[in-house]
Amino acid sequence: MSWFLTAVISYFLLAIVNLTDKFLIDNVLRSSKTYAFLVCLLGSLIFLAAPWLLNWPGINLLIANLLTGALFAAALYFLFEALSKGEAARTVIIIGGLIPVFSTIFSLLLGQSFFILQLVGISFLLLGTFLIAYLPDRHSFWEKIWLYLGATPKEKNSMWLIVLSSFFYALFFLSTKLVYSNQNFWSAFMWVRLGALLTVLLFLIDKSSRLEIFKNLGINKKKKKQTKKKNILLFLFNQGLGSLSFILQNYAIFLGPVAIITALQGVQYAIMIFLAFFLGFFFKEYKEKFSWHLLGQKTVAIIFISLGLYFISLNL
């Protein structure tokens, strides 16, 4: 299979995973804490291979591994919180546009060289993200900004959750580069997953959070056993699909040019918009605001973000 087809398939699967995350958070678990808890708990099952793959990294790298896992758990939680409060496609596109911006800023703070193409890439990313973030709704552009500054706390909170998720994802990716370059990949991967698990276990310290998680792990006791079984299978299937898409994406990078494969992430965003529009006709859970004007603005934003990812990746 060619690197191009492999990359497109991986992004197609990621689009399905993100939309299913939205469905599960809104209609099954109804709790970002519970969802993050389950994802990190499931990810820690890799520790079953510890007797064959796990190595002691030393105290300094151990702390770095665990902190990297904590960053992943935080990014995941804020992503799910943002998904629960806004449109799936809009949320994921903005996060995808902001992560490279934060990553570049962090790299500059660490003293890495700055290329003119990175400036071009960041400009495209910010422009595309701005177009998505301020899509016109029932209010005019300036009126929406005015409301955003004072009158709509829910949307304001959603935007802050998106920024926080992007911030922690950027830190997580930089941290993984550090820990993976100084130790065996699979051993580091398992320690990072342990760090994520230990972080979400902190939710259990607070009584209200603990009750929220335990309640939602029952997946609504009033529901029939058959429905519960379907929901559990859907969650497990979605996590498996996410793992497969991650493997395919990395395999595509192994086969082909990183810059183009990274820019192809725009395919994921385009597929999400199309699927959300299509599914909205049949399932109210996927209903998102639509007009040809909105579709056109989203398309232009995706093109800008793809160009931004391409120019930034040229220096990788």
Secondary structure by P-SEA (a helix, b strand, c coil): ccaaaaaaaaaaaaaaaaaaaaaaaacccccaaaaaaaaaaaaaccccccccccccccaaaaaaaaaaaaaaaaaaaaaaaaaacccaaaaaaaaaaaaaaaaaaaaaaacccccaaaaaaaaaaaaaaaaaacccccccaaaaaaaaacccaaaaaaaaaaaaaaaaaaaaaaaaaaaaacccaaaaaaaaaaaaaaaaacccccaaaaaaaaaaaaccccccaaaaaaaaaaaaaaaaaaaaaaaaaaaaaacccaaaaaacaaaaaaaaaaaaaaaccccccccccccaaaaaaaaaaaaaaaaaaaaaaccc
